């Protein structure tokens, strides 16, 4: 494993992080707890130090399942790792199945309650990186940043960030309390946040890429015959997994497969290596429940794609017709 620093913050993390959401939420029934505990230990042994969760990654019966899982499984390694979690969301579960609409709440009182809950579930006295999960239109960025400054002063939070934020919000918040990282959706199919890169470089803010494999589509694990349970698997409603989308995305998948053959890599490794070469402060956090995928994702750091080839890939992507990709859950 290699390591990177998120912007100018000094926060050092493994170049590939582990997105833990899918172990508990949105990708079918929760994984076996014992198996995931063993997987976390193997991940740490492999050099993973960056683990991502949120207070809302859970089930109807246990809405905080993922934080509780990490709290138990990662406690023996707490001084060796960076745990990132998030605040500011609840789900509207009045509909029959997900993706459930999101209800944001970033009022200072709500944030302070959320911090205490996450600290208890994660069995720690501090949060290494604490994200505002989604923007709350009812709360100004300065007020959120001021609350973060207070929590940092208390020592309960070491670094903070924002997920799915735009430039104006980032700049306003950063002036009040410096931001360590932005966590936004980013993949070969979801490049709309690349316009933030110049500003992030200017401000010294890192970029954490979630869904770097387009919710798994770019891993070559799924095809037109893949079926997902609409009751607990969000992929059942994601546009890139519609049957007609596989044909539409064939040029993209063919490009990735060609690059994989050229670089003696897997499609997932190419997708991750592509973004790693973009900027030295980009860190993807692909999720998995399987040791083979954990090893495969870690191997992406060994795939080096030169700048000229990156430009060629980007040009091809710019002119490529592809399906829509899941862009995020509706905010109420």
N, C-alpha and C positions, 0 to 999 in steps of 0.2 A: 504494500500500500504506500502511496505517496500522500503528502499533506499540503494544505494550503491555508493561507490566512485570509479571513473574510474582510476585504477592504483594508482600512487603516486601523482597524480595531485592535489588532493583536490576537484575535480569537482564532486559534489554530485548530483545524479540523481535518479529518481524513478527506482526501480528494473526492472519494465517493462516500456519500452518507447513506444511511438506511432509513427510508420512509416506512414507518411502522403502522400506518393507518389500516392497511389491508389485512393485518392480522386480526383486527377486531371489527372492522367497519367497511361497508360499501362494496366489498368483493366476495359476497357469499357469507355463509355462516362463519363465526369466529374460529380461528385455528385452535388446535389443541394446545393448551397452556404449557404443558410439560415440553412438548416439541419446540415451541417458540422460546422457552427458557433456555433450552439446549442450543437453539440456533443463535441466540444472543451471545452466549458464551463463546461459540465458535467464531462469531463475527468479531468479537473483541480480540480473540486469538489471532485472527487474520489481519488485524490492524485497523478495523473500523473503530472510529472514535466519535462519530457524529450520528445521533439518533433523534429522529423527529416524530413528535406525537402532538396531540391536542386534547383539551379537556372534553371535547365532544366526539371523539372517536370511540364509539361504543355501540351498544345495541339498545333496543327498546327496554329490555329488562335491566341492563347495566350500562347506562350512558357514558360512564367513565372507564370502561373496561380497558382501553389501551394504556392510559396512564397507570392504572393499577398493575397491569402486566409489566410495564417497564420498571415501575418502582420495585417490584419483587425481583425481576430477572436481572436488573442491572445494578442492584445494590452492592454486590461484591466488587464491582468495578468502578464505583462512583468517582473515585479520585483519578481515574484514567480517561474518562470520557466526557463528552459534551452532550447534554440533553437540551433539546429545544422543544418547547410546547407553546400553546397558543390560548388566547382569551378572546372573549367578545362575541361569541355566537351561541345560539341555541337553534334547534331544528323545529319547524312546524310539522308535526307528524300527524296532522289531521287527515292527510291523504293516505291511500292504501299502501303505497310503496314509494321508494325514493327514486331519484334524488329529492329529498324533502326541501322545501323552501327554507332559506336561512333567515333568522331573525337576529340582526346585530344589536349589541348593547355594549358600548364602550364608555359608559358613564364611570367616573372615578370610583364611586362606591362599589359598582359591579366588578371593576378590575381588581380592587383590593380583596373582595370576597373570592374572586377566581384564583388569585395568587395563593391564598391560604389553602384552598382546596387542592390545587396542583402540587404544592409543596408536600402536603400530607400524603397524597396518592403516590407521588414519586419518591417518597421516603428520603427527602433531602432538605437541607436548610437554605438552598439557593437554586435558582433557575439560571442555567448558563446563558440561554438565549430565549427571550420571551417575545412572541409575535402578537401583534394585533391581527386576529385571524381574517377579518374583513372590515372594510371601512364602515363606520357608523355615521350616516349622513346627519344625525342629530347632534353629533359631538365634534367640535373643531379639533383639527390635528394638534394644535398647541395645547389643548386641555389634556389630550391623551399623552402627549410627550411630557407634560409637566407631571403627570401621575407616574410615568416611567422614571423620571428623574428622582422623584420621591422614593420609589421602590429601590432604585439603584443605591441611593444614599443610605437606605436601611440595610442594604446588603442582601435583600431577598432576590434581586435580579442583578445579574452581572452585565448583560448586554440585551438590547432590545431591537426589534425589527417590525416590519409590516408585511403582510401578505396581500397580494393583488392591489398594490397601490400605484397611483399615477404620479407624474413628476411634481405637480404643484403641491400635492399632499405631502410627498416625501420632503421637499425643500422646506416647507413650513414646519413640519415636525422636527426635522434635523436641526433647525436653528435653535430650538428649545432644548432638545436633548439628543446628542449625536446618535444616529442610527448605525447599527453594525451591519445589518443585512436586510435585503428585500427578498421575500420568498414569493415568486410568481410562477405561473404555469409557463413551461418552455420546452419545446421539442422541435423536431424538423417539421411538424405539422402545426405548431403553435408558436409563431415567431413575432407576434405583435408587440412583445415587450422589448425587442431589440432596440427600439427607439429610446429606451431609458439608459442604455449603456454609456453614452457620453456623460450624462449627468451623474451616474453612479461613480464613474471613474473620477470625475471632477471632485465629488464629495467624499470619495474614499469609502464607499459602501459596497459590500459584497452582494452577490446575487446567488440565491439558493433556488435551484430549478426543481419544481415538483412536476410530476407526470412527465419526466424526460423521455419516456418511451410511449407517449400518447396513450396512457392508461393500459400499456401492455401491447398495443397493436404492433409497435415496431420491434418487438422481441421475437417475431416469427413463431410465436406459440399458438396463434389463433388463425382460423381461416373461415371461409363461408359457412362451414358446418358447425362452428362453435355456438353453443347455446348457454345462456345465462339465466338464472332464476330471477324473474322480475320482482320478487318479494324482498330480496336482500342483496341483489347484485346490480349496482348502478350501470354496469356495462350493457345491461339489457335495453337501456334507453339511450346510450351514447351513439351519436351519428356515425362515428367511424367504424362501429361494429355492425351496422346494418348490412344485410346481404349484398345489396347493390354497391355498397361502398368498397368492398374488396376489389371489384373490377375497376372502379374509378381510381383506386389507390395503387393499382398495379404498377404504373410507372415509378412511383415513389418506392414501393417495396422492391422492384427490380433494381433500382439505383442502389439501395442499401445492400441488397444481396451481392451486387457486382462489387461494391466497395469492400464488402466482407471477404469475398474471394481474393481480391487483390491484396488485402492486408492480413490474410490468414486469421481472420477474426470472425466473430458471430455478428449478426445484424444488431443485436442489442449493444454490443461493444462499439460498433461503428457509430450508432446513434449517440452514445455517451461520449466517445472520443471526439466526435465532431464539436460538441459544445465545450468540452474541456480545452480545446485548442483556440476557442474564441477569445477568452480572457482568462488571466491567471487567478481571478477572484470569483470565478463561477464554480459552484459545487452542486452537482446533481444529487438527488436523494431518491433513487429508484426504490420501490418497495418489492418485497418478496417474502414468501413463506418457506422457500426451499434452499437448501445448502448449495445445490448446483448453480442456482441463479445468483446466490450471494457471491460465489467464487467467480462466476462469469462476469458479473458487474464489476467486481474489484479488478479483474483483468483488463478492463477498459483503459486503465492508466498506462498500460504498456503499449497501447496502440497510438502511434504518432502520425498525425496527418499534417502535412506541411501547409503553410499559409496559402500557397498557390492553389492547392487542391481544395482547401476550404472555400476559397473564392469561387472555384468552379462548381462546387456543390451548391453554394448559396445561389449562384446564377441559375443553376438547374432548378432549384426549389422555387425561385422567383417566377419562373415561367412554366411551372408544372401545375396541371389541373389535378386537384385532389378533393376528397370529400371534406365536408365540415368535420371538425373535431370538437369533442366536448370542451366547452369553454368556461364552464363553471355553473354552479347551482344558482338558481334564481334567489335574489335577496328581496324579502318582503318590505 
